[in-house]
């Protein structure tokens, strides 16, 4: 037999195998897509059942019957939801964009770390500056900074993308501190609404935040993949939302301030002193830092873990957001049945510990189980939905109003440091242990948060005022 004949026969023999592999890969991808859409539909049904039950709790019904409170809520939500929607539009494709531009995973991790580092270095200044110069002005500055961050995504230059992450880190600090500070001041000081209605607003905000994220996930998926504009499209879509957000703040919100008499340096020091002097404040800050650092590491990890199975990333993101909505409704139901917010917070941390342990199994060497990891991710997002309304309410009760933005930004410092350390450790090489080690470390961080939750619950019960009791919020009928 001539050598060339052997090659021809080998090639002919390989053709059926090649065709089988292509058929198998195509069908596996189709099955993953089908399962993702099926999961989205099932989760949506469960979500709206929980929403229906949650709407019948007494606190929700009482707050909804007050037209002045409803009008105030809408004024806040119109702005806040635009800010959140612009943030969510970018969520599914941040990692994908950098990968699309050809950057290695370690380079992408450095870009993420720069954003978190910017929150540590510059973000801590946003709270005191908002207190001194006005929270309304700071919310407008958020729109400008985040728009600049989105514009930098048009560049493939690594240095420009790093600069964009600096703007993004600063804007994120504003988003998760200044808007809440403005709302709590207006709720308590300007309108004198009942304190327990703050939890109603944060629960509703978390639920509708999930709706916005689902819409954002679908919209970003359509623009990036279905319409063929690529992963930069969601970032360009976010800019008009940010412009509208800044315009509404300028036109409709009134200005409010924290402590205007102290300078920036003194504001830092006083905020830190308050944290160190009050055990309940320090414990709440520790819980937030640990829980949210794990959450942000998950934001980086979920795409590379699930992407090899080639699911539709926008729909996976939407599934996550439905779970957050379910968690928000579950929070309302549990509090309506008399469970204290600090207990709900403890439950959310405990659920996340289980999720991290499951992820260590699902991502072990030679045991990649993306389906199991996806299921754990769904429960993780359920816990996140329970966490945010409880944490928002508890912050409103234990943080002094005049130092609110400053202290909330101090809370983000250890969170950003932990997240930066985790991402850099993950990408130092094979010796770092990969995703499994990171999930084990996250489980350890959450166990520490659980201990802090149990201690906080005892101390908070000892220090809270009787009039802040929420037991009257039991459901009238379910």
N, C-alpha and C positions, 0 to 999 in steps of 0.2 A: 504494500500500500504506500502510495506517495504521501509525503508529509502534508501536502496541501489537501489531499483527500480526507486525511484524518481531521484536519482543522475544519473542513466543511461539515463533516459528520458531527463533530463536537458542537459546532455552532447550531446545526439543525436540532441536535438533542437538547440544547440549552433553550431553544425557542419556547417549547411548552412550559418549561420551568419559569422562564421570564414572564410568559403570559399569565401563569398562575399567580406569581408574586404581584404583578400589576393588578390583577383582578382582586386578590386578597386585600391589598392595601387600599384599593378604591372602595371596597365594601366595608372594610373596617372604619375608614373615614366616614362613610355614609352612616354606619351604625352609630358612631360617636356623635355625629351631628343630630341624628334622630333622637338619641337618648338625651342630648342636651335640650332640645326643644320639648321633649316629653317631660323632662324634669322641670323646665320652666312653667309648663302648663299646670302640672300637679302642684307645684309650690304656689302658684298664683291662686288656685282654688283654695288651698289651705290658708293663704294669707287673707283673703277676703272674708272667710269664715271668722277668723280671729278678729278682723277689723269690725265686723258686725257685732260681735260680742263686746268688744272694747268700747264701742260707742254708747253702750247702755250703762256704763258705770256712772255713779252719782256725780263725781267731780267733773266728768266730761259734760254731762247734761246741764249742770248748774252753770259752768263757764259758758257753754254755748247759748244759754238763755240771756246772757248779758250783752246787749247790742254794742255798748261802748267797748267792752273787752274784745268782742269779735272784730270790730272795726280797727282797734289797735293792733290786734294780731295780724290782720290782713295787711296793714301798713308795714309791719315788720317783715312778714313773709314775702311780700312782693319784691323786696330788695334781697333778703337773705336767700331766697330760692334761686334768684338769678345768679347770685354769687356761687351757690352750691352747684347749680347746673353747669356753669362754666368750668368748675373744677372737675365734675364728673365726666364731662365730655372728653377730657384728656386722659382719664384714668385707664381705659383699656389699652391705650396705644403708646404710653410713655416708653415702656421697655421695647415695644415693637418698633417704634420710630428709630431709636438708637441702634437697634439691631439691623434695621433696614439700611441705615447709613453705613453699615459695615464695621461698627465698633465691636471689639471683643467684650466678653462678659465682664472681665475685670474693669475695663474702661467704663462700661455702663455703671458698674457698682460705684466707681469713683464719682461719676456724675451725680448719682443719687446721694452719695455722702456729702458732696459739696452743697447740695440743697439743705440737708439736715444741719450741716455746719453753719450755713448762713442763718438758719433759725437760731442757733446758739449764739453766734457772734452779734448779729444785727437784730434778730427777732425779739430778744429780751428788751430792746429799746422801744419797741412798738407800744407796749403797755404804758410805761411812764409818759411817752410822748402823746399817746392818745388821752391820758388823764389830764395832761397839762394843756395841750393845744386843741383838744376836742375830739371826741370819738366819731362824730360825723365827718370831720375832715380826714381822719385816718381811714375810714371806710372808703372815701373817695380815692385816697392814695392807694388803697388795696386794688381798686379797679385799674389804676394806671400801672402799677408794678406788675400785676398779673398779665395785663395786655402786652407789656414789654417782654415778659417771659414767653408768651405764646409766639410773638413775632420772631424771636431768636430761633424757634424750631424750623424756620425756613432755611437756615444755614446748615451746611454739613461740616462746618469748621468746629473742631473740638473745643477750642477756647471760647467761641461764641455760645456754644451749648452750655458750657460751664457757667458763663455769665448769666445765661437764662435761668439756670438752676438757682443762682444767687437771688435773682428777682423772685423766683418761685418760692424759695424758702422764706423770704421776708413777707411775701403776700400770704403764704399759708399761716404764718404766725398771726397776721392781722385777722384772717378769716376766722380762726378758732379762738380768738380772745376778744377783739374789739366789738364785733357784732353782738356777742353775748353780753358784754359789759354795757353797751348802749341799751339793749333790751331790758336788762334787769333794773337799771337805773330808772328808765321810763315806767316800768311796771310798778315799782315800789314807791319811788319818790314823786313822780309826776302824777300818776293815775291812782295810786294807793289801792291797787287791786290786792285780793288775798294772796298770801305767800304761796299757798298750795296750788294756785293756778299757774305758777311758774312751771311746775312739773307737767301740767296739762299742755302748755305751749311747747315744751321741749319734747314731749312724747309725740305730739302732732307734727312737730318739725322733723323728728326722726322718721316718722312714717312717710311723710310727703317727700322727704329727702330720698327715701327708697324709690318712690314713684319717679322722681326726677332722674335718679341714677339709671333706672330701667330705660326710660325714654332716651337718656343720653347714651346708654350702651347700644341701643338699637340704632340711634341716629349716627353714632360714630362708626358702627359696623357697616351701615349702608353707605356712608360717604367714603370710607376707606376701602371697602372691599366690593360692594355691589356696584357702586358708581365708578370705581376704578381711580379714585383720586389719591389713593395711597395713605399711609399712616400719618401724614402731616395734616390732612383735612380736618380732623377733630379740633386741632389747635386753632386753626383759622376760624372754625365755627364758633369757638368760645369768645372771640374778641367782641363781636356785636353784643353778646350777653353781658360782658363786662362793662362795655360802654353804657348800656341801658341801666345796669346796676348803679354805676356812678351817677348817672343822670337822675334817677329816682331818689337817691340819697340827697343829692343837692336840692331837688325840688320839694321833697315831702318831709324829710326828717328835720327835727329840731336838734340843736346842738346840746350836748351835755358833757360834763367834765368830772374827773376824779379830783384829786388834790392838786390844785394849781400852784400852791405856794412853795413847794419844794423843788429843788433842782433834780436833774436826771440822776446824778450820782447818789444823792440822798434817797431818791425814790427806790433805786436798786437796793440800797442798804436796809431801808425800812421794810421793804417787802420781804427780804431775806430774814430779817429779825422777826417779823411776824410769823413766818413759817417755822423758824427754830423755836420760838416762844410758845407756840400753840401746838399741842400734840395732835389734835384732830385735823388741823390744817396740814401739818407735816405728813400725817398718815394718808390723808386724801391725795396729797401731791405724789406720794410714793406709789400709791395704787394707780393713779393716772399715768405716771411715768412708765411703770412696768407694763401695764396693760397695753398702752398705746405704742410702746416700742415694739412689742410683739406684733401688734397689728400692722405697723409700718414695715416690719421685716417680711410679714406675709404678703404685703402689697408687691414687694420685689420678687418674692419666691413663686407666687402662684402661676405666673405666665410660663417661665421655663419648665416648671414641673408638668403642667398640663399640655403645653404646646406640642410636644412630640406626638401626642395622639391626634393632633390637628382638629380640635373642636373649634366651633365658631366663637372667637374670643369675646365678641360683643354680647352674645347670648349667655356665655358663661358668666360674664360680668353682671348681666341682668338677673341671672339666677341668684347671685350673691346679694344683689340689692333687694330682691323679693324676701330673702331670708332676714335682712336687716329690718324690713317692714314688719315681718312676722314677729321679730324680737321686740319691736316697739309696741305692737299690739299686746303681746304677752306681758310686757312690762306694765301696761295700763291695767290689764286684767288682774295681775298679781297684786298691784297696789290697791286696786278696787276691792279686792278681797281682804285687805287689811295687812298685806305684807309691806313692811317698811322698805323705803328705797335702799337703805344700806344693806338689807338682806337680799334684795334683787341684785344689787351690785356684787355681793358675794357669790350668788348663784351663777352670774355671768362669768365670773373668774373661774369658778369650778368647772363649768362646761368647757371653757377654753383649755383648761389643763388636760381634760380628756381628749380634746381635739388634737393638741400637740403630741400627746403620746401615741395616738393613732397614726399621725403623720410620720412619726419616727419609724413605725413599722412599715408604712406604705412607701417610704423613700429609702429603705435600707439597701445596701449593696446586693445586687442580683435579685432584688425583690421589688422592683418598680411596679406599683399598683396604682395607676392614676385614677382609677374608678374609686378606690377606697380613699385616696387623698381628696378627691372631689367631694365625696360625702362628708369627710371631716371638715373641709373648707366651708360647706354649707352650714354646719352646726356652729362653726367659728363665727360666721357672719350673723347667725341668730343671736349668739351671745353679744356681739357688737351692738345689735339693735336693742338689746336689753340694757346694755351698759350706758349708752349716751344719755337717755332721759334721766336715769338715776344719778349719774355723775353730774349732769347739768343742774339738777335740783339741789344736790348736796353742796355743790360749789356755791350756789346762791345763798345757802344757809350758814356756811362756816367761814366764808372769805369776807373780810371787811370791805364795804362798798368803796371806800376811798382808795383802796389799794388793789382793787379787783384785777384790773388788766395787768398790773405789775406782777402780782403773785401768780396769775395764770401763765404768764410767760416764763417765770422761774420754774414752774412745773414742767415746762417743755424742755428745759435745759438737760436734765438727766435723761429724758426720753430720747432726745436727739443724739446724745453721746452714746447711749446704749445701742441705738439703731446703727450709728456710724461704725461702732466697734464690731457689731455683729456682721454687717455687710463686708467690711474689710477682712475680717477673720475668715468669712466664708470663701473669699476669693484669693487667698494667699497661696493656694496650691492644693495638691492632693492630700498633703499632710493635715490640712485644716479639717478634714472629715466630711466635707460636703454638706448637703441639705439635712441629712439625718442628724448630724451633730448640732446644727443650728436649731432644729426642732426640739432636740433634747434640752438645749440651753434655754429655749423659749419656755418649755415646761417648767424648768427650774425657776425662771423669773416669775412665772405665774404662781408657782407654789409660794414664793415669797410674798407676792401680792395677796394671796389668799390669807396668809398669816396676818398681813397688815389689815385686810378687810375685817377679820374677826376682832382684832384689837380696836379698830376704828368703830365698829358697831357698839362695843361696850362703852367706849369713851364718849361717843356721840349721844348715846342714850342718857349718859350722866349729865351732859352739858346743855342739851337742847332745852328750849323753853316749852312749857306745856301748850301754849297757843299754836305751836307749830306742829301739833299732833295731827296726823292724817287719817286717824281711824274713822273720822266721819265720812271718808271717801269710799265707804263700802257700797257695792252695787245695789241699786234698788230692785233690779230684776235682770236676769240673764236669759 
